[in-house]
Amino acid sequence: MNKWLLLSIAILTEVIATSSLKASDGFTRLLPSVVVIIGFGLSFYCLSLTLKVIPVGIVYAIWSGVGIVLISIAGWLFFGQKLDWPAIAGISLIILGVAVMNLFSKSVPPV
């Protein structure tokens, strides 16, 4: 399977699992708790497969950076999290950092 597709699946399942962690209410609600366990398991499995072909620092930077941005958006959309200008600026810098790394770093394997 394509390394970038696997990394995308790892990111999306981590965001779903983290959102479900909030919804699980401390693992007191069954369905969100099951989604947390399956989501993190699938996320780490896909993440481990990408580490076979992409350096760990690059994988983790992309996984965590994109994950932070997506979970911040999910928190805003689904949980009423407020994002002030400093938070938006910080998230923008994370996006910029991931873009710079992917566009200009020779450490990132080609798509």
C-alpha positions as CSV (number, residue, x, y, z in Angstrom):
1,M,0.0,0.0,0.0
2,N,1.2,3.6,-0.7
3,K,3.2,5.0,2.2
4,W,1.3,8.4,2.0
5,L,-2.1,6.7,2.1
6,L,-1.0,4.7,5.1
7,L,0.2,7.9,6.8
8,S,-3.1,9.5,6.0
9,I,-5.1,6.6,7.4
10,A,-2.9,6.8,10.6
11,I,-3.7,10.5,10.9
12,L,-7.4,10.2,10.3
13,T,-7.9,7.3,12.7
14,E,-5.9,9.1,15.4
15,V,-8.2,12.1,15.0
16,I,-11.3,10.0,15.1
17,A,-9.9,8.1,18.2
18,T,-9.0,11.3,20.0
19,S,-12.4,12.8,19.3
20,S,-14.0,9.7,20.6
21,L,-11.8,9.8,23.7
22,K,-13.6,13.1,24.5
23,A,-17.0,11.6,23.7
24,S,-16.2,8.5,25.8
25,D,-16.5,10.6,29.0
26,G,-13.6,8.9,30.7
27,F,-14.4,5.5,29.2
28,T,-17.9,5.4,30.7
29,R,-19.7,5.3,27.4
30,L,-19.3,2.0,25.5
31,L,-19.4,2.9,21.8
32,P,-17.0,5.8,21.9
33,S,-14.7,3.8,24.1
34,V,-14.6,1.0,21.6
35,V,-13.9,3.5,18.8
36,V,-11.0,4.9,20.8
37,I,-9.4,1.4,21.2
38,I,-9.9,0.4,17.6
39,G,-8.9,3.9,16.3
40,F,-5.7,4.1,18.2
41,G,-4.8,0.5,17.3
42,L,-5.3,1.1,13.6
43,S,-3.6,4.4,13.8
44,F,-0.4,3.0,15.4
45,Y,-0.4,0.0,13.1
46,C,-0.5,2.2,9.9
47,L,2.0,4.5,11.5
48,S,4.4,1.6,12.1
49,L,4.1,0.5,8.4
50,T,5.1,4.0,7.2
51,L,8.2,3.9,9.4
52,K,9.5,1.2,7.1
53,V,10.0,3.7,4.3
54,I,9.9,7.2,5.8
55,P,12.3,8.4,8.5
56,V,10.7,8.5,12.0
57,G,11.2,12.2,12.5
58,I,9.5,13.1,9.3
59,V,6.6,10.7,9.9
60,Y,6.1,11.9,13.4
61,A,6.3,15.6,12.4
62,I,3.6,15.1,9.7
63,W,1.4,12.8,11.9
64,S,1.4,15.1,14.9
65,G,1.3,18.4,13.0
66,V,-1.6,17.4,10.7
67,G,-3.3,15.6,13.7
68,I,-3.1,18.8,15.8
69,V,-4.7,20.9,13.1
70,L,-7.5,18.4,12.4
71,I,-8.2,17.7,16.1
72,S,-8.4,21.5,16.7
73,I,-10.9,21.8,13.8
74,A,-12.9,18.8,15.2
75,G,-12.9,20.4,18.7
76,W,-14.2,23.6,17.2
77,L,-16.9,21.9,15.1
78,F,-18.1,19.2,17.4
79,F,-17.3,20.2,20.9
80,G,-17.6,24.0,20.9
81,Q,-13.9,24.6,21.5
82,K,-13.1,28.3,21.1
83,L,-10.0,29.2,19.0
84,D,-8.7,32.7,19.6
85,W,-6.2,34.5,17.3
86,P,-3.1,33.2,19.1
87,A,-4.4,29.6,18.7
88,I,-5.2,30.2,15.0
89,A,-1.7,31.7,14.5
90,G,-0.1,28.7,16.1
91,I,-2.1,26.3,14.1
92,S,-1.2,28.2,10.9
93,L,2.5,28.0,11.9
94,I,2.1,24.2,12.3
95,I,0.6,24.0,8.8
96,L,3.4,26.1,7.4
97,G,6.0,24.0,9.1
98,V,4.6,20.7,7.6
99,A,4.3,22.4,4.2
100,V,7.9,23.7,4.3
101,M,9.2,20.3,5.3
102,N,7.3,18.4,2.6
103,L,8.1,20.9,-0.2
104,F,11.7,21.7,0.5
105,S,13.3,19.0,2.7
106,K,15.4,16.3,1.0
107,S,14.6,14.1,4.0
108,V,11.0,13.6,2.8
109,P,10.7,10.8,0.2
110,P,8.9,11.8,-3.0
111,V,5.2,11.1,-3.4
